[in-house]
Amino acid sequence: MSKSRLYFPVESLVGLGHFNRAGKLARELISDGHEVHVASGTFVDRERFFQGASCYDLPSYVLNSRRKHYVISAQGERTLVENFNEQAWQRERISAHERNMIFAQADVLVSELWPFDRRNLDTEMMHVVNGVDRLLGKKSMKIAFARDILDLPQEEAGVERFDRYNLNQEVAANLITRHFDAVIVHGDQSFVPIEETYGCADEIRSKVIYAGYVVEDLPKRDPGNEFLVSCGSGADGEEMVLSFLTAWEKLLDRRDQGQADVAHMVNRPLRIVCGPKFHPEILKDVYAWKQYLSPRLHAPLEIDSYRQDFTQLLAKAAFSVSLAGYNTTLETLAIGTPTLMIPKFALVGGVIRYSTEQLFRLERLNQKGMARFSHPEEVLHASSFSARLLQEFTSQTGRGYKKRAELNISGAENTVSILNEALAARQNSRQYFMA
């Protein structure tokens, strides 16, 4: 008999981070004797992420952006939907959830990211929150999972954007207060407490529990000679990869001028992992770069779209340059690979749009001496970026480089313990009132 039955809706819109975290949590819960039921409209490689869980397909996720509606595919592609019937779509998703919850007979409802984000799921998720008790005729435990840092508007955003953000924070606090038993934060309170990026933290403080960061089981550091470049799922990696290749060409020029320190860095195998959601047309440009640079390289240049053994590559890399998603950042820090990290960014109409969540985390890591990063403005300037690559490679792979401070990365194991304690407390309370 399972300890509990969890119903766990989760969507991954751009990267694979949500599935990485949710999958690790699901597998940890399953190994401890819990039964996990996962529902999604954007499943990717469910056997890898959710092995052992019962998986339910939901109607495809639809993103509402600037009054236009886009279907999100499992590969992260957006397809514009004309004359979209949002109410009919919501009814289909709600009906699917109701069927799933009846089948799952859940004791625990887990919400990943909502209600802190994804306001367009309010109607759907409120039906889930209220419906799980109504449909099953029992009071379920309701837990919200949150990352360490919430995505803030960029400083350049207008007053209307900040007002909408503040309203969303208030709505989230109200929903947590009224409907949830606990908020489990997958972060380290000593590194960044949730109140630094969530203005309504005081209103939910009694329900917040820090579990630590969620990180996959990782290989030990086994440094080799390869220079590794990666951009997570690849959905936002095009500008970074092309900028890196442009900077690498600058470094080859400097090597050919006789600079020994540059030769030490560039005369080694280079691997670029573009990710499964990297734009296929831009991937052709990356292969064109490979053909262009190959005559000047002294070691192989490999290009991969997807590597299930990515953490093995990371553990063996001499140096890593990566987009700073939650998972890649924590994996790199935990393994101890020398690194230069870059917040997710894109050029939109000539304006740099970047992830404030990732930039905030990188600034804090840099402040505490735990990791170095390059701002998108620097990355897009080939001379500056090439100079930063050489500087960080030389300093971090040289003798005397200080070991990074450690973060709490036991988030998955601690989440299981927190849930077990909460379930035991609830059972003891019931027994007390029945006595």
N, C-alpha and C positions, 0 to 999 in steps of 0.2 A: 504494500500500500504506500502510495506517495505521501510525502510530508505535506505537500500542497499542490494545487493545480493553478498555474498562472496563465492569464491571458495577456499577451504582450504585442500590441500593435506597434509597428515600426516602419518608417519610410526613410529611404536614402536618396536624396534628390540629385546631388551633384557628385560628391565623392563616395567613398565606401566606408567612411568613418563610422557612421551610425550602425552599419551592419557589423563592422569589426567589434565595436563595443558591445552591442546587443548580443552578438553571437558568442563572444567570450563569456558574458554574463549568463546567457542561456545554458551554455555547456557546463559552466561551473555549478549552476543550480541543478541541472540534470544529474551531474555526478554526485551531488549531495542527496539525491533521492526525491527531488521535486519534479513535477510534470510540467513541461513548458509548451504552450501553444502560441505560435508566432503568426501574426497576420500582416500582410503587406501587399501593396500594389506595385512594388518596385524590386521584387526579389532578384538578387544576383547570386549565383553559385550557392544555393541554399544548403547543399551538402557540405560545403566547406564551412560556412558560417554557422549553420544551425543543425549540425549533425545531432540526432537524437531527439530533436524537437518535432512536434506536429506543426506543419506549415500550411497556412490557408491563404489562397490567393484572393486579394481584394480587387475590385475594379481599378483600373490604372489611376495613378495619382494625377490630378490636374492642378497646375499652378496658375493662380490669378496674379498677373503682373501688369500693372498700368492698364487695367480694364480689358486686358486680353487674356485668353485662356490657352494654356499649353498642356498637352498630354506629355507626361514624363515617362520615357521608356526605361527599361531595365539598364540600358546603356547610358542613360542620362540625357538622351536626345530630346529636344523640345519640338513638338509638332503643334502648330497653331490650329485651334479648333474654331471654326466660324459658327456663329449662332449657337453657342454653347448653352445647353440647358442645365444650369448649375443645380437647380432643385432636383431634377431627375437623377443627376449624378450623385447627389447627396443621399437620395433615397436608396439608390443601388448599393452605395457603400454601407449605409446604416443597416440595410437588410442583410448584407453579407456578414457584418459584425454580429448581428443578432443570431444568425444561424450558427456562427462559430462559437459564440458564448454559450449557447444551449448545449452544443456538442462538448465543449471544453469543461462545462460545469465548474467554472473557476472560483477558487477561494480568494485569489489575489488578482487585482487588475494593476498592470504596470503601464505607465505612460512615459514614453521616451521623448524628451524635449518639450512637448506640449504639457502645460499651457504657457510655458515661458516664450514660446515661438510658434509659428505656423497658425496664425489667427484664422486662416481660411478653413481650419479643421474644427473650429469651435462648435458648430452645429453637430457635426458627426461625433466628435469626442464627448460632448455633453450627453448625447443619446447613449454612448457606450458607458459612461460613468453612471448615469441613472438607470440604464437598462440592465446592467449586469445584476443588480439586486432585484429588480422587478421580474426579470425573466427567470431567475434561478430561485426566487423566494427565500433569499438569505442575504445577510449583510456581508459583503466582501471587503477585504482590506484593499485600500487604494494607495498606490505609491507612485510618486513622480520621480523620474530620474533626470538629473540636470548635470550639465558640464560645469567645469570650474569657472568659466568666463562666458558671459552673454555677449552677443554681437551688438556693439554700440553703433549708432550712426557715425559716419565720418564727420570730422570737424567742419567740412565744407557743406554739410547737409543743411537745408533750410530750416526755418523755425517750424514749419508744418511737419517736417519729418521728425524733429525732436519731440514735438507735441504728441504725435502719433505713437512714438516710442514710449513716452512716459505713460500714456493711456494704456498701452499694452502691458506695461509693468503693473499698473494698478489692477487691471482685469485679471492678470495671472495671480496676483496676491489674493484677490477675492475668491477665485476658483479654488486655490490651494486651501484657503481657510475653511471654505464651506464643504469641500468634497474629499479632501485627501487626508490620509492618516500620517503621511511622512513624505519628506523630500530628501532623497538620497543624492548627495552631491559627489560626483566622481572627480574629485580634486583634493588638494592638500590644503587645509585651512592655514597652515603655517606659511604656505607659499602665496596664495591669494584667496582671501575669504570672499564669499559670494557677494557680500555687501559692497565690494569695490566696483562691481559692474551691475548690481541689481538694487535700484533705489528703494524698493519696497521690502528689503530683506527683514527689517525689524518686525513687519507684520506677520511674517511666517517663521520667525526665528525658533519658536518652540518646536517646529516640525522638521527643522533642518538637521540632517546627520551627514557628516563627512565620512566617506568610505575610503577615499584615496583614488588615485588614478587607475583606470582599467587598462591593463597591458597584457598582450598575449604572452604565452610561455615563450621565452626567448633563448636563443643559443648564446653561448659564452663568446666573448670577444676573442677572435683569432685573426689578428691583422695580417693582411696580405699586401699586394702591390696595386690593386685596382682602385681607380678613381671612379666613384659612383655618383650618378646624377639621377634624381627621381622626382616625380611630381604627383604622387598619390594615384588617384584614379585617372588622372590626366585631363579631367574635365575643365580645369582652369590652368593647365600647365603649358599651353602653347607659347605664350610670351616668355616665360622663364626659360624654356628649353632653347628657343631661338636666340635669346639674349646670351645664354651660356655659350652656345656655339660661336657666336660673334666674338665674345670675349676670349674664347679658346684660340681663335684665329689670331687675335692680338698677341696672345702669349706665345704662340708659335713664331710669330715675327720677332719677338724679343729673344726667344731661344736661338733663332738663326743669327741674331746679332752677337751671340756668344755669352749670354747671361746664364751662368751655371745653375743658379738657384731656380730659374724658370725651367731649365732642362730637367732638373731633378723632379719637378712636378709633372711636366707634360709628356715626358718620355716613359710613360707607363700605360698599361691597358686602361681604356676608358669605356665605361658602360653607361648607357642612358636608358632608364626604364620609363617609358612614356605613359604607361597606364592604359587600361582597357577602354577608357572613355575619351582618350586623346582624339582630337578631330582628325579624321582620316586624310583629308586634303593637306593639313599641316604636317601630318606624318610623312607624306610624300616629300615635303620640303626638308624634313629632317634626314631622310635617306639621301636626298640630293646633297645636303651638307656633308654627309659621310663620304660620298663619292668625291666631292670637291676637296675635302681635307685629307683623305686617305694617303695620297702620295707623299704628304709631309709628315705623317705619323710614324713613330718608331715602334709602335705597339698597336694591337688591334683596337678598333672602335666597334663595340657591339651595341645594337639597338633592340630593345625588347618592348613589346606591348604590355605584357603581363607576366609576372613572375610570382608564382605561389610561394616560392622559397625566398621571398624578398628579404626577410630578416636574416637568412643565412648569408646573403650577399652583403647585407649591411654589417654583419658581424666581422666579415672578412675584408671589408673595404679599408684602404689606407686613409681615405677621406671621403666624406659625403656632402653633396650639395642637394638640398631638397626643399620642396614646399613644406610649410610648417603646419600641416594638419595635426589635429590632436594625437592621432595614433603614431604617425611617423616621428613626431617630436618626442613623444614619450619612449618609443622604441629606441630611438637613437641615443637618448640620454641614459636609458637603462643599460644598453649594451656598452656605451662608452666610446662610440666611434667619433673621432674628430669631425667636426661638421661646421658648415655655414648654412643657416636656414633662411628661408625667404617666405614672407607671408603671401598667401594666395592673392593674386591680383590680375587685372585685365585692363586693357585700354578700351574705353567706351567713348567714342566721339573725340578722341585725343585726350581724354581725361583719365587719370589713373584711378580705378576703383579697386579697393583692397579690403581684405577681411580685417576689421578692427579687432575681432576676437583674437586672431592669430598674432596681429601686431602687438596687442596688449601683452599677450603671454610671452612673446619674444623679448619685448622691452624689459619685462620683469626677470626673465631668465638671464638676460644680459646684465641687468643691474646686480643680480646676485652672483655673477660670475659663472653661471651654469651653461651658457651657450652664447654663441655669437650669431648675429644676423645681418642681412643686407636689406635695406629698404628698397621697395620697387623703383623709386627714382634713381637709385644707384645702379640697380640691376639693368635698367634700360640704357645706361650710359656705358658703352663698351669699355672705354679706357678705365673708368672708375671701377667697374665690376671686375675687370681682369686684375687690376691692382689689389682689390680686396681679396680675390681668390688666392693670389700668391701670398699675400700677407697672412691670411688665416691658415693656409696649408703649412707655410713655413713655421709659424709660431706654434701651432697645435700639434704638429708631428715632430717637432724638435724636442730635445731633451729639456727637462725642467718644467714641462707644461703641467700645471696643477690639475689634480683630479677634481672633477665636478662634485659639488654637493649633491646629496641624494634627496629624492622626493619619495613620498609614500606611493608605491605602485602596486599595492595589494588591494585595489578597489574591488575586483571581482570576488576574491575570497571574503573580504570584509562585508560586501553586500549580502552574501549568503548568510553570514553570521548575524547581521542586523535583521534580516528577514526571519531567521529562525527564532531569534529572541523576541521579535514582535509577535510572531505566531504563538510562541509559548506563553507570552504575557496575556494575549487575548484568550487563549484556552484556559489559563488559570483564572482569569476574570470570570469567564462563563461558569466554571466549576464552582467558584465562590458564590455566585448568585444563585446557583442551582442547589447549593447545600442547604 
